[in-house]
Amino acid sequence: MTMQGSAPGDTGTDFQKLIRCKVAGPQGENGVRFVALECFSLWEHMMRTRHGFMCSDYSVGLWVPAEEFERRAAVFSHGGTVEAVGRFNFSIFDDTYHYTYTASRYVPDADAEQFRQAMLAHIPEDIRRSNRFDLEAVPGYCIEKENVASRDSLVLGLYHGLHDVY
């Protein structure tokens, strides 16, 4: 769910509600993931059942493009912990179905290049070089409002506390 900004004079910049969590893999690999709120439950289920990863330490945040964050820094600085998180937008045109698949992923800046390389490794080289593929990196920040006391808080209605905050 991408929301359009609604402040006076807004330029239509999009914001995204995210869940930040720690992940631990079956081989001891650890990391941090930022996942769009509306797909978090499905994503977590897939990570656990398909890949053997466990999630913990949940927090709720709002992703803001860097340009917008800098423009409204005085306001956003009161919102909570701020972490540099980029958004990767990618589009792939499917010749078979004449359909363009688009998706976005949110990645801590420290992991951005590794993520980019991993994504590109899944795309055949002839498609990467064609005009049927696009990968755009958008710098931004995640403003984390609060830790979630229980995973159940996320399941019961897309975390109702966000409506009071953002």
N, C-alpha and C positions, 0 to 999 in steps of 0.2 A: 504494500500500500504506500505509494508515494503521494505525499501531500504537497500541495502548492502553498507557498507562503501567502499570508493574508494581511500583512502589515501595510499601512498606507505607503504608497510609492513602491510597493514590492515589484520586483522584476520577473516574478514567476519562478523563482528558484525553488527547487524541490528539496524536501527534507525527508528523512526516513527514520522511523522508529526501529531500533535495533536491540537485540539481546546480545550481551557480551558474556561469554562463558569460557572457562578453562576446559581443555580437552586432554585426556590421557589415553594413549593408544595401547594396544596389547603388547607391543614391543618396547614399551617404556617411553615412547615419544610423547612430548608434552607441548602444548601451545595454547593460544588464545584465538577464539573465533568470534566474529561479529556476524549475526544472522538476522535478516529481516524478521520482525516480530510475527507477521502473519504466517510465515512458513517455518517458524522455529520448531514447533512440535513434530512436524513431519521430518525435518532435517535431523533433529536429535534422535528420533526413532531409527532413521536410516544409518546414522553414524554408529549407534549402539548395536543394531541387529545385523547390519551388513559388514561393518568395518571393525567392530569390537572396541569402539571408543566410548569412554565414559565422560559425561559432562558434569561440571560442578561450578560453584561460585558464580552464580548468575547475577547480572545487573542489567538495568534498563537504561537506554540512552537514546539520544536523538542525533542522527548524522546530519551535518550541515556542510555544504561545499565551502572550501577555504575562503573563497572570495566573499561569500556572504558572512562567514564567521568573522573575518577581519573587518568588514563594514559595520557589523553590529557587536564588536568585541566587548564593549562596555555592558551590554545586556547579557550576552552569553557567558561572560566571566562569572556571573552569579549562579549559573545553572548546576554546577557540580564539577566533578573531575573531567578534565579535557584530555583526550588522547588523539594523536594524529592517525587518521584512518582514511585510506584512499578508497574510492569506488572504481571498480573496473566494469565498464559497460562493454558487452560484446554482442555482435550481430553476425549471424551466418545465414546466408540464403541457401535454401534447399531446392536444388534444381528439379528433383523428383516431384515435389508437391507444390512448387512455386510459392514457397512460404519463407518468410524471414523469421528466424528464431532469435529472440533477444533475451538477455539476462544481465543481471548486475550482481557483483560480489563485493563485499566490504572486507578490507584487509589492512591490518596494522602496517604503517609505513615501513617498519623494520623488516617485514616479510614480503613486501610488494614485489621485488624483483624475482624472488624465488617463486611466488605465486604466478607471476606473469609467464615465467619460463615453463612452469608445470602446465598452465592452460594452453600455451602454444604447442607443447609437445603432443597434445591430444588432437590438434588440427592438422590434417595432411598439408604438406608444404605447398602443393599446387593450389589449394584453397586459400592458404595464408597469403599467397602472392597475387591472388585474383582480387577483383572488385566485389566478390561475394562475401568478404569477411572484413570485419572491423573490430579493433580492440582499442578502447579509449580509457585512459587513466584520468580520474578526476580527483585532485587533492581535496581533502576535507578533514573534518574533526568529528569525533563522537563525544558528546557531552553526556556523561553518565550521571543520571539523577540519583540513583540509589541502588543498593544491593537488594536483591529479592530474598526474603527470609526463607522461602520455601518454593520449590519447583512447582508445587500445586498452584501457587498464585498466578503462574503464567497460563495454566490450563483453563482456569475458571472464567474466562471472558476477556482474553487478550489484555490482561493486566489492567484492570480498571483504573489504577492510580495514575496512569499516563494522561488520562483526560483532565485530571486536576492540575497537571504540571505543564503540559505542552498544548 
